[in-house]
C-alpha cells in the first residue's frame, strides 16, 4: 500500500522586504569572501575564506534560511574541511536553487 506523503511546500516564507534585506546582507557579508562556487545537479557548493567571523555569518545564514526555506538542505562542512556550504533541494526547488546560484556564482 502506497503512503500519501505530502510534497514539500516550495515557497520562501519571507516577505518581499525581508527577502531584500536578507539578500543585501548576504551580498555584503558573505559573497565577497567566496573563493569558489560550483553548481551541482541537486544544488550548489560554495567555498569561502575560512575565518571565525565569516563562519559565524555563514552559520547564522543557515539558521535563518532553514526557517524560511525548509524545503532546502543547508550543510556546512566540518571546520577541518574548510568553510564549504552546500545548498541542495528537490527537483521542484530548481527555481529557488537557480536564484541562489545566480546570486552566488552567476550560473
Backbone torsions as a table, in degrees:
resi	resn	phi	psi	omega
1	UNK	NA	129.5	-179.7
2	UNK	-82.4	136.8	175.2
3	UNK	-87.1	143.7	172.8
4	UNK	-88.8	101.1	178.7
5	UNK	-98.7	120.9	-178.5
6	UNK	-64.0	141.7	176.5
7	UNK	-68.5	147.1	178.5
8	UNK	-64.9	147.1	176.9
9	UNK	-75.5	110.4	-176.2
10	UNK	-95.2	76.2	178.7
11	UNK	-158.3	136.0	176.2
12	UNK	-74.0	137.5	-178.3
13	UNK	-90.8	2.1	-179.8
14	UNK	-76.6	146.4	171.0
15	UNK	-70.6	164.8	179.0
16	UNK	-58.3	-41.5	-179.6
17	UNK	-65.9	-45.4	178.7
18	UNK	-63.4	-38.1	178.1
19	UNK	-62.9	-44.9	179.1
20	UNK	-61.3	-41.3	179.3
21	UNK	-65.5	-43.6	179.1
22	UNK	-61.6	-45.2	-179.6
23	UNK	-61.4	-43.3	180.0
24	UNK	-63.6	-40.4	179.1
25	UNK	-63.8	-44.9	-179.9
26	UNK	-64.4	-42.6	179.5
27	UNK	-62.8	-32.2	-177.9
28	UNK	-87.2	-43.5	-171.4
29	UNK	-90.4	-27.6	-173.1
30	UNK	-115.7	-52.2	-171.2
31	UNK	-59.3	-34.4	177.3
32	UNK	-63.3	-17.0	-177.4
33	UNK	-101.8	6.1	179.0
34	UNK	-76.5	131.8	179.9
35	UNK	-105.5	-16.3	177.5
36	UNK	-160.7	143.1	175.3
37	UNK	-136.3	135.8	-176.2
38	UNK	-137.3	128.2	175.7
39	UNK	-85.5	133.0	177.4
40	UNK	-116.7	169.0	-179.4
41	UNK	-59.5	-39.1	-176.0
42	UNK	-101.9	4.2	-179.1
43	UNK	166.2	-138.8	178.6
44	UNK	-149.8	157.2	179.3
45	UNK	-123.7	125.3	-178.7
46	UNK	-118.3	129.4	178.8
47	UNK	-111.9	131.4	-177.5
48	UNK	-119.5	159.5	170.0
49	UNK	-60.1	130.4	-172.2
50	UNK	-92.6	98.3	173.6
51	UNK	-125.7	156.7	-179.4
52	UNK	-60.4	-41.3	-179.0
53	UNK	-65.0	-44.2	-179.7
54	UNK	-68.8	-39.4	177.2
55	UNK	-57.8	-42.1	178.3
56	UNK	-62.4	-41.9	177.9
57	UNK	-63.3	-42.3	179.9
58	UNK	-67.5	-41.7	177.7
59	UNK	-61.9	-40.3	177.6
60	UNK	-65.3	-42.9	176.5
61	UNK	-56.9	-46.9	179.5
62	UNK	-60.1	-46.4	179.7
63	UNK	-57.1	-47.0	-178.8
64	UNK	-68.2	-41.9	-178.4
65	UNK	-67.7	-33.9	177.5
66	UNK	-63.3	-28.1	179.3
67	UNK	-75.1	-36.2	-175.2
68	UNK	-101.4	-19.9	-178.9
69	UNK	-129.7	63.5	-176.5
70	UNK	-64.4	-12.5	179.1
71	UNK	-82.4	-7.5	178.2
72	UNK	-104.4	154.9	176.2
73	UNK	-110.9	124.8	178.7
74	UNK	-112.3	121.1	-177.7
75	UNK	-125.4	129.3	177.2
76	UNK	-109.1	126.3	-179.1
77	UNK	-60.9	151.6	175.4
78	UNK	-57.9	149.8	-177.2
79	UNK	-51.4	-31.2	-178.7
80	UNK	-70.3	-17.0	-178.4
81	UNK	-97.1	1.3	-177.1
82	UNK	96.8	-175.2	-176.9
83	UNK	-100.3	87.9	-176.7
84	UNK	-121.5	120.2	179.0
85	UNK	-107.2	126.4	175.0
86	UNK	-112.2	130.8	177.7
87	UNK	-119.8	121.2	-178.2
88	UNK	-133.2	160.2	178.5
89	UNK	-161.6	172.6	180.0
90	UNK	-72.7	165.6	179.9
91	UNK	-53.4	-32.9	-179.4
92	UNK	-67.0	-14.7	-177.7
93	UNK	-98.0	13.3	-176.4
94	UNK	-56.9	-38.7	-179.9
95	UNK	-62.5	-40.7	178.6
96	UNK	-68.6	-42.8	178.1
97	UNK	-64.3	-37.3	175.8
98	UNK	-61.4	-40.1	179.3
99	UNK	-63.2	-45.6	176.9
100	UNK	-60.2	-44.7	-178.8
101	UNK	-63.1	-46.1	178.9
102	UNK	-57.8	-44.3	-178.8
103	UNK	-67.4	-38.5	-172.7
104	UNK	-89.3	-44.0	-172.6
105	UNK	-128.2	2.3	174.8
106	UNK	69.9	26.8	178.8
107	UNK	-123.2	NA	NA
